[in-house]
Amino acid sequence: MSGPRVIVLKFGGSVLAGEPSLGDVVHEIYRWRRTGHQVVAVVSAFYGTTDRILAHAQALCPGADRETVAAMVSLGECESAAALGAVLDRAGLPATVLMPGAIGLHADGPADDACPVGLNTDLVRRALDRVGVVVIPGFVGHGDAGQPVVLGRGGSDLTALYLAAQLNARCRLVKDVDALYEHDPKKPGPPPRRFMTANFDDELKLDAKAIQPKAVRFAKSLNLAFELTNINGVEPTIISAEPTELDGHPVTRRPLRVALLGFGAVGAGVYHHLTRLAPDVEVTAVALRDPAKPRDVQVPPDIVTTDPVAAASSGVDIVVEVIGGTTVAGDAVEAALRSGAHVVTANKALLAQRWESLHALAAEKGVALLGSASVGGGVPMLEALDARPGRSVKMVRGVLNGTTNFVLGQIALGVSPDEAVRDAQARGYAEADPSGDIDGHDAANKLCVIARTLGVALRTGEVERDHFTEENLSAARLRGGEGSVVRQIGTLDLTGDGPRASVRLVALDPADPLFDVPGERNAMTAEWDDGLVTSVRGRGAGRWPTSESVMADVLDLLRRTAPRIARAEEVRHAR
């Protein structure tokens, strides 16, 4: 059986404008994680950092030796890699930051223009198998004596291509343009033509060096094809040994109009992300209950409304619903679909209750109804259930409610249940009324959405639930052995004539794959008809994990609606 697909994503300084841009990078990594890829993220230093450090080195010691300067310059990539690791953790994506020395990224040559020649691929693969995402500083390696060396300006491109070659992985260089062009499309003058494919030699002849020439020559030496595009890119340029093909000129489009319904913890996070998608996205309406309430994220008053149904039917392209509940939210989602808007929702209760009618309406209107964030927060659980075409899932088990998991963890530490709930509320994991989480109703709704995703009808009332009482907690503890932990486990069993579903307080021993799921994290295992058991895990509660999953659906809609480059009447080859 072949292993997981691996993609190397390189993020250059043109993308990493500063710490706020790290959220955009997380979106791109999450995009590939939820399609089942393992991701190696290679990062440059934040824009301008390398020049700043070089100037600092010159000020400290004019004419400093190459190795000293290389040691200083390498800090820029290490900083951005560590910062990306922190933001990935905030968004709920498990990741490991690996420094070049730790993975044996050995390079030969001058300290300021070395070439990579060695890598501990087993260590990188083990990290990928363990967490799914590895972040590695680009541009930096180590020499024979262990000293830092760098791979020349633009050397993160070379790092990415070298890693892809060693790992037998797909490689995509993520830049600030959607493809390779004859010249910079942002400069005034006649618009340049776009490269659908670019031969290695033709790319090297371009005046504007979008890719480090040394990296292109390395790829050519191995006949290693790779891609170039931007974040959320749809049609990358393929650089390879194949003939060059030029296509039409850049195509512009109006921004997609988005209405955001709900502005709690998740809604504020979604709004933060949406505003960074300009000019591709314009938020034209934000529906919230109390416009006068102080908030840490400010919204222009002219787009604020207290009428979510009106906002949903205002002629926008996409409606994002994070209100919760089923009455007002249901009316708003139905109004959005009837008006011809795509809908993205995190509302598991609404989907569990009105799955058939809302999906039928979406199909009738030719629009999408997406709800990845309804199950798992930042963990791509629903996508994991569709990861093996031709195979069917027979059993699902999961820690499906991060709030309850956090509360149970605090109780295990000796905190009272009431205090644990208040702590969860203070951290943004729990609502003002946490009863739906604690009593298993939320997890039951998620099981219904999981079942529907698998093509099985299941109602929330058909899910058996343990109430969250001291008596049931004590009984669960007594059923467990020494070293066990109590978790709220949702189970969907499809091995019989009909679905059987439950949400139980269960004592798990350390051998159980759901044992090591601390804090607000979620995890799910799926047993397939061929006996294989797969799992996904990550943060499942709070602003950033859930908003990341919502944004993944929004970005998916942007890719679906992105204009394709208009092909010329005759495809011409570069001379």
Buried (B, 14 or more C-beta within 10 A) or exposed (E): EEEEEBBBBBBBBBBBBEEEBBBBBBBBBBBBBBEBBBBBBBBBBBBEBBEEBBEEBEEEEEEBEBBBBBBBBBBBBBBBBBBBBEBBBBBBBBBBBBBBBBBBBBBEBBBBBBBBEBBBBEBBBEBBEEBBBBBBBBBBBBBEEEBBBBBBBBBBBBBBBBBBBBBEBBBBBBBBBBBBBBBEBEEEEEBBBBBBBBBBEBBBEBEEEBBBBBBBEBBBEEEBBBBBBBBBBBBBBBBBEEEBBBBBBBEEEEBBBBBBBBBBBBBBBBBBBBEBBEEBBBBBBBBBEEEEEEBEEEBEEEBBBEBBBBBBBBEBBBBBBBBBEBEBBBBBBBBBBBBEBBBBBBBBBBBBBBBEEBBEBBEEBEBBBBBBBBBBBBBBBBBBBEBBEEEEBBBBBBBBBBBBBBBBBBBBEEBEBEEBBBBBBEBBBBBEEBEBBBBBBBBBBBBBBBBBBBEBEBEBEBBEBBEBEEEBBEBBBEEBEEEBBBBBBBBBBBEEEEBBBBBBBBBBEEEBBBBEBEBBBBBBBBBBBEEEEBBBBBBBBBBBBBBBBBBBBBBBBBEEBBEEBEEBEEBEEBE
